[in-house]
Amino acid sequence: MRQTIIIIIGICFLLTGCTGDTTNQSIKPRSLENNSNLQAHFINVGQADSTLLQFSDSEKEYNILIDAGDFNSNEVIEYLQEQNIQHLDLAIGTHPDADHIGQLDKVIEFVDVYEVWLSGNLSTSKVFQRVLEAIDHYEVDYYEPRAGEEFEIGPLRIEVLYPEKITGNTNEESISMKLSYDEINFIFTGDASKSNEMEMIQAGFDLNAEILHLGHHGSATSTSEDFLNHVNPEVAIYSAGKDNSYGHPDKEVISAVKNRDISLYGTDVDGTIIIHTNGNTFEVETMPSDNDSETQIEEASSCININRASVDELQNIIHIGKDRAKQLIEQRPYVSLNDLEKINGIGEARMADILDEGLACLGG
């Protein structure tokens, strides 16, 4: 039987390990009578992920950021500025891929961030290293949450669903959570796979939630029939770029959602999507934009998109000759630059050279 640990946020510091006292602490349920509505902003950041939650408890304002878009734009920073966000009580990077933590170092630089959560899995990418450096430089509290832990931030309860431990599988071991604001619940699973969803089910968690953020941008690798049945959401939301090369969201996932009469929203179609809730009921607001969020990818002319580039273009990347370029194309799409190690002859040393060169990138 799983044990629940209640932990107050703000426990440990970066790079020293989590040495804080994690003994159970009694937390009394909070009334929502004096609270304003919670707003969950599923920000349109192209083929990436970022969600901002805003809520209050009496006179105290709370802000939480889950993921921070891709590294080659400033959409998250701009959106935080538009919302006049001066601080974040918590910033969560569900896993270390560049389309989830891409702007987190900039967020830490421009906004007062009280605490950062990462899964604990590592990456050799420059994006990940910049995030660690920003956490260290600005002395931000750091924590690696594990399945079964529960946290309260004002009137919001966070229950960690996954992972129980890490083994280096970055996508599969995304930080997955159930967020509860009185009677309204949200599920976030990052890029967790169907097998990870099954582990959450088998662990006995109460997965029922009104709003489900579809895993892995609506990919067929996530959102199993069993998981949908257990969550039983009223609304499903995915984050994806318009006309992205991955084919997200997958038709299989769209059909599974619509066959259950679940309302489906996506950032590629609806722009930024905002859930407004008073804790008992909720409304959905969409903010379509004529501006294609992926324009920033096309404008990155100094960057070679490994999911789009031709054989000739790919050969400009260090250690990528004609044969390797063909292998690279055959194994598309890539969710991490480190996946290039699947190509024959690209080992750890050559992968490090590719990352140091900074020419290869993801997008779209």
Buried (B, 14 or more C-beta within 10 A) or exposed (E): EEEEBBBEBBBBBBEEEBEBEBEEEEEEEBEBEEBEBBBBBBBBBBBBBBBBBBBBBEEEBBBBBBBBBBBBBEBBBEBBEEBEBEEBBBBBBBBBBBBBBBBBBBBBBBBEBBBBBBBBBBBBBBBBBBBBEBBBEBEBBBBBBBBBBBBBBBBBBBBBBBBBEBEEBBBBBBBBBBBBBBEBBBBBBBBBBBEBBBBBBEBEBEBEBBBBBBBBBBBBBBBBEEBBEBBEBBBBBBBBBBEBBBBBBBEEBBEBBEEBEBEBBBBBBBBBBBBEBBBEEBEBEBEEEEEBBBEBBEEBEEBBBBBBBEBEBBBEBEBBEEEBBEBBBEEEBBBBBBBBBEBEEBEEEBBEEBBEEEBBBBBB
